[in-house]
Amino acid sequence: MAAIKAPPTRPSSIVSEIDAGVEAVILRCLEKDPAKRPSSPLSVAAALPGGDPLALALALVLASLLTVPLLWRRRPLIALG
C-alpha cells in the first residue's frame, strides 16, 4: 500500500547524467492519476527531447518503401508456364 502513495524514485537519482526532459517524461508516465499520464505512445514520443512523431512516421514509411524492392529480389516470383 505504501508504494501506491509514495512518489516514484526520480530517474536522476539512479542515472545522474539523464536528460532533464527525459526524466520529466518518465515521471509523467509514472503519475498516480491516469489523467495526468500521456494518453498514447505517440504523445510520449512527442514529449521527448527531439521527439517529432511526424518525422518518425515518415522515416518508417520511407524505410518500408525502400525495403520492399529488396524483398522482391530475395524472393523472385515464380513464372507460370
N, C-alpha and C positions, 0 to 999 in steps of 0.2 A: 504494500500500500504506500510505503514511503517513496518508492520510485515514481509513482503516479503524480505525487505532489511536488517532488524535488525537481529543481530545474536541471536540464541536461548538462553534462560536462562540456565546457567550451572546447572546441577542437584545438584552439591555440594553446591550451594547457597540455595537450598531448604532442602536437606538432607546432613548435614555436614559429616556424617560418611560413605558416599557412597565410594565404592572402586574406585580408580582412573582408573583402567582398565574398569570397568563397565561404568563409566562416559564417557570414550573415545569412547566406542562402541555406547552409546546413542547419543553422539554428531555426530558421523559418520552417524548414521541413520537419523539425522536431517539436514544433509548437504543440502544446497540450490541446488547445482549441482548434478543431479541424477547420474552422472558418478562417483562421489566420495562416494556415498552411497553403503552399502553392496549389492551384487547382488542377494542374496537369504536369506531366514531364516537360512539355513544351514551355510552360511558364518557368519551370526550374532552369531549363537551358537558357531562356531569355534573360533570367535574372543573374546568371553567372557572368563574371567579368569577360567581356569579349563575346558574350553569347548573342548570336544572331540567328534565330531559328530559320529565317528565310534563306540565308546563305547556306546553312546546313542542309536544308531541304533541296536547294538547287544543286549542291555538291553531290548529294546522294543520287538524285535523278541523273545528273551528268555521269557519275561513276557507273550507274547501272546501264546507261546507254552505251558507254564505252566498252563494257564487258560483254554485251550481247554478241557482237561480231566475233569476239574471241571464243565464245561458247560454240558458235556455229562452226568455226574452224576445227575445234576439237571433236565435234560430233557431226560429221558430214551427213547430209541427207542421203538416204539410200535411193538410188534411181529405180523406179519401177519399170520393168521392161521385159 
